[in-house]
């Protein structure tokens, strides 16, 4: 029985690792293809955190779950908001954040929210 459990864990653990670290992450790139330096990763994390703080403090967008992913100082915003004004405000916040090179807007507007 223990051998069977050990074999099942050995077979399923790589899949779990892939889900946790690669395929299910908010980043568009998998962990194994991340060629950023540790300094760039730190910079990207700081950019994302700064945008998160600004969005959290802005009443036009703070009620929406907006995903923020930064890679090489290029930001991708995702999620669903209730108005075009909220979408545009989130892009404006991200674009105005220090260190951001570009912003990819993948935010969906659903006026029924």
N, C-alpha and C positions, 0 to 999 in steps of 0.2 A: 504494500500500500504506500509506504513512504517513497519507494522508488518511483511509483506511478505519479505521485504528487510532484516529486523532484523533476521528473521528465516533463510534466505539463508546465511547470514553472519555467524550465529552461527553454521550452518552445514558445511560450507566450510572452516572456519578458522583453525580448527585442521588439515585439510589436508595441508593447506598452511604452517603451522608451521612445519609439518613433512617434507615437501619438503625443506623448508629453512634451517632447523636445522639438520635434520637427513639424509634422503634418498638422497638428492642431494649434500651433503657436500663432500669434498675431502677426508674425513676420511673414513676408511673402517668400522668403528664402528659407531653405532648411538649414539646420544647424551644421550639417556636414559640409555645406557649400559656403559657409560664412568665412569670407576671406578678409574681414576687417581686422585691423590691429586692435589690441586691447584698449589703446587710447581712443580709437574711433568708436568702439563699442561704448566706452564710457561717455563720450561726447553725445552719441546717439541716445543713450539712456537719459542723459541730462536734458536734451532737447525734448524728448517725449514727456518727461516729468514736468518740465516747465509749461508745456502746452496743456497738460492735464490740470495743473494748478490754475492756469488762466481760464480754461473752460469751466472748471468747477466754481470759479468765482464770478462767472458771467451769467446773469439771470436769463439771458436770451437762449442759452444753450445748456445750462447746467442740469436741466431735468432729463436730458437725453443721454443714452449710452453711446458715446462716440469712441470708436476704436482709434488708437493712435499708434502707428508703427513708423519707426525711423531707421533708415539704413543709409549710411554714407551722407548724413545730413539731409536726406530727401525724405519727406514725411508723406505718409499715406493715411488719410482719414477715412473711416468707414462707419457704418451704422445707419440708423434711420431717425430722422427728425420730423417734426410736425409742420415745418414751414420752410419756404425758400429763404426767408430772412435768417432763420436759425442756421441753415446750411451755409449760407454766405458768411455769417458771423464766425462760425467755426473755422472756415477757410481763412478769413481775415486774421483771426487770432493766431493760427498756425503760421501764416505767412509773415506776420509781424514779430515772430519770436526770433531772438538772436540765434544765429548759427544755421538757420534753415535755408537750404539752397532752393528747394522747390517743394510744392505741395500737390499731391495727387488727390483729387476729390472723388471718393467713392461713396459719398453719403447719399442715401436715398431719401427723398421727400415723400412723406405720406401724410397728407392733410387731414386724414381721418383719425390721427392720434389725439 
